[in-house]
Amino acid sequence: MDSRGLLNILQICDSLFPVGAFTLSNGLETYVQKNIITSPRGLSEYLDYYLSVLPYNELGAAAIAYGGCDVRRLDEIYTACKAPEEIRSGSKKTAGRFFRVTERIGGSYPALEEYMRLVQNGECMGHQPIAYGLYMSDVGIDIGQALQVYGYSVCSAIVTNCVKLVPLSQLEGQRILSESFGKIEQAAKLALAVTLDEIGICGAGSELRAMEHERLYSRQYMS
């Protein structure tokens, strides 16, 4: 990856990139409120679980979109696999914001712009990982490295959210994140071989926690 490609992927995966991803916990908040995650060990176990299914969710969808596919079909499958309503709506919202930001940045993104048109016409729901994959393809970023950076951004967000929720020390959070690097690399490699039939593989527990989040008495996150 050349330096410009690296800067592009770092920009769109940065926690400060204004798509609103920082408002989503994807059910993690419920784990904390139910005292399932209360310690660094709990966070480490949760992160390990999330990385085990990441190739079949965000990373896999991004990789398939990057490789060229029937984006309508990919969008349909990804939508159907996201059973919790908050997860579907959160992905749609962040995708919409991603479209707006890339328009303001400027540049030519033909595949991403076509997906945006399909979403605007109601032919697709719109999901952040698919939009990311198309953007990476349009910009010409090496998919292997791009998926690793994307995976890191997902894990970094999980750690940041959990450190605030439990709470845990920032030092413990960074130690756990650092220990996950090898698994992030492996998840990115696995995602390259994922097929449409494998998209959506996940654990029932995390989906139940995400559904329960909709009815928490009080909460800090949108999902």
Sequence and secondary structure as in RCSB ss.txt:
>XXXX:A:sequence
MDSRGLLNILQICDSLFPVGAFTLSNGLETYVQKNIITSPRGLSEYLDYYLSVLPYNELGAAAIAYGGCDVRRLD
EIYTACKAPEEIRSGSKKTAGRFFRVTERIGGSYPALEEYMRLVQNGECMGHQPIAYGLYMSDVGIDIGQALQVY
GYSVCSAIVTNCVKLVPLSQLEGQRILSESFGKIEQAAKLALAVTLDEIGICGAGSELRAMEHERLYSRQYMS
>XXXX:A:secstr
  HHHHHHHHHHHSTTSSSSGGG  TTHHHHHHTTS  SHHHHHHHHHHHHHHGGGTHHHHHHHHHH   HHHHH
HHHHHH  SHHHHHHHHHHHHHHHHHHHHH    HHHHHHHHHHHTTS    HHHHHHHHHHHHT  HHHHHHHH
HHHHHHHHHHHHHHHTT  HHHHHHHHHHTHHHHHHHHHHHTT  GGGTT   HHHHHHHHHHTT SS SS  
